[in-house]
Amino acid sequence: MRIVLVGPPGAGKGTQAAFLAKNLSIPHISTGDLFRANISQQTELGKLAKSFMDKGELVPDEVTIAMAKDRMEQPDAESGFLLDGFPRNVSQAEALDEMLTSEGMKLDAVLDLEVPEDEVVKRIAGRRICRNDSSHVFHVSYKTPKNEGVCDVCGGELYQRDDDSEETVRKRLEVYHTQTEPIIDYYKAQGLVVTISALGKVDEVTERAMDALKREDDDK
């Protein structure tokens, strides 16, 4: 299957993408991973992307699209892929359609992870990270440390990252509503959107997504 995963920040896209890709035996293609890989390998696209990032500028759509195209042409993506973070706007969605059409391929589904805005704010603004090791993550509601402000693993100080503040989260949501959400209507017009609730435990959301994708596949 060829799937695009969409949803607001805090919807759990990265987590669900990893589980779904494993269950479907297709590669998980994340925009963040693409940038990191191209920059660390110093590819021409990586150098180009870094030149914009170093100036604090957004990487142009054509660079992101070229990276995604290169990754989707790898042998492990022949039988399908799951795109996470791409396309990010309607222009990128149109470019993806053109790219797939030129290769005689098409998307099978666009999985929309739906989460109420207040829940997104609660999820992200409640995160607390260990200063000693950023992989030690806690939450004021969902994963509280034994001692407030102290990491259970190493005893380090727990803090809230600047980009996890409620004000920043709401700004990120505004960007999502303005730039990314319109691709849902774009794909709805093609009959590709499958919307599921991203509330609940991780495995419950994965099962919900797998069932929805199976129904979508069976209907075609």
N, C-alpha and C positions, 0 to 999 in steps of 0.2 A: 504493500500500500504506500501511496505517496500522500503524506499528511502535513498540514500546517497547523501548528498549535498557537492559539491566541488567548489572551486573557490579561487582566490588569496586573500591575506589580503586586506581589503578595499572593497571587492566585496559586502558587506552587508549580508553575510551569516547568522549571528545571527538574524538580523532583519527579513530576508525572512523566515528563519527556523521557527520563532515564528508564523508568519502569515500563512504559509503553513500548519504547524502542526494543527493550530486551524481550518483552512478551511477543512482539511482532517480528522479531529477528531482522530488524532494519536499523541502519545507523541513525543516531541522534545527532543532528547537525545544528549546533548552537552558534549564533552570531558571535557571542563572546569568545567561544573556543576558536572560531575561525580567525578572529583578530589576533588572539594570543599566539596561535600556531604560526600564522603568517609573519608576525612581527618577530617571534623568537627564531624562526628559520630564515629571517631576513630575505623573504621573497620580494620580488619587485612590488607586488601588491602590498605586502607588509610594510615596506619602506615608504610607499606612497601614503598608506593609512597613517603611519607614525608621523609623517611630516605635517599632517593636519592636526593630529592629536597633540603634538608638541606645541602647536600654536594655540591650543585650546579651542580649535574649531571642530565642527562636526565632520565626520568622514562622509564625502559625497556618496550619493546613492550608487553611482556607477562603479565605485570601488567595492562597496559592499556586495553589489550584484555580481561583479566579476569573481569575488572570492567564493560566493555561494555557488556560482556556476562551475567553477573549478572543482569544488568539493563534491557536487552532485554528479560530476563526470567520473569520479573514482569508481573502481570495480565493485566495491562493497555496496554502492548505492544503486546498482543496476536493477535490483528487484524492488527498490523502494527506499524511502527515507522519511524521517520526521523532522520538520523544520521548526526551530524554536528561536524566536527573535527576528525572524525574516519570513515574509516581508513585514516591514515596520510601517509602511504607509501605502497608499493606493498606487503611487508611481512604481514602487517596488513590486507590488502585486501584479501590475500590468506587465512589467518586465519579466517576472517569473512565468506568467502565462505564455508570453512570446517565446521564452527560452524553451519551455516544455513542448509547445506546439512545434517548434522547429526540429525537435528531436522525436516527434511523433508520440509524445507522452502527455498525460494530464493528471491533475490532482484527483485523488479519490475522496478526500474529506478535509474540512477545516473544523478542527475541534475547538470550540469556544468554552473556556473555563469561566464560569460565572460566579462572581463573589460580590456580595453587597459592599458598598464603599466603606461603611463604618467598620466592617470586618477586616478589610484591607488595612485600614489605619491601625486597628487594634493589633493585627498580626505583625506589622512592620515596626510600629512605634514601640511595641512591647519587647522587642529584641534587646538582649544585653550580651555583649561580646567580651571575652576575656582579653585583657591587655597583653598577657603573656603568650597566648596562642589563640588566634582568631577562629580556629576550628572548634573551639569550645564555646558553644552558643546556648544561651538560656532565654527564657521568656517570662515576663512578669505574671502571665496568666496560665500559659500552657506547659512551661517547663521551669518551675521556680527552683532556684538553688537552695540548699539546706540552710545557708546563712545569707541573708540579703546582701547583695553587692560583692559576694565572694564566690569565685569559681570552685565548684565541687571537685574538679579534677586536680588542679594545681595550686589552688589558694590565691590565684591572681585576682586583681581588681576587675569587676565587671562594669562596663560602661555602655552608654548608648552612642552609636556612631552619629555624626552630624547628619548624614543622609538618611537616617532612620527617624529623625524628629518628625512630629506630626505635621508641621508646616511644610517640610520638604516632601513628605509622602503625598500630601494633598497637591503640591505642585506637580509631582510626577504623575498623579492621576489626571490632572488637567492636560498634561502633554499626551497621555494615553488616549483620553477622550477626543482630543483634537486631531492627533496624527494617526494613531493606530486603529481606534475603534471603527472609523469609516471603512476599513477593509472587510469588516464583518458584513456590512450591507453590500459591498462589492461582490463578495462570495455568495451571499444569500441569493443574489440575482442569478447566480449560476447553479443554485440548488445544492451547494456543497456544505453549508454550515450545520454542524451538529453541536447543540448547546447542552452542557451538563452542569450541574451544581458542583462546585469545588469545595463545598463545606463538608466537614466530617473527617474521619481518619484517612491517612494517605492511601491505605490499601482499599478502602471503600470507594474513594474517588477513582482509583485505577480500575477497579472492577466495573464501576459505572461507565467509565470511558470505553473500556474494552467491549462491554455489551452494546453501547451506542454505535461504536465503529463496526461491530459485527452486523448489527441490523442494517446499517448504512450499506455495507458491502453486499449483504444478502438481497437488498432492494435493487441492486444494479444488475 
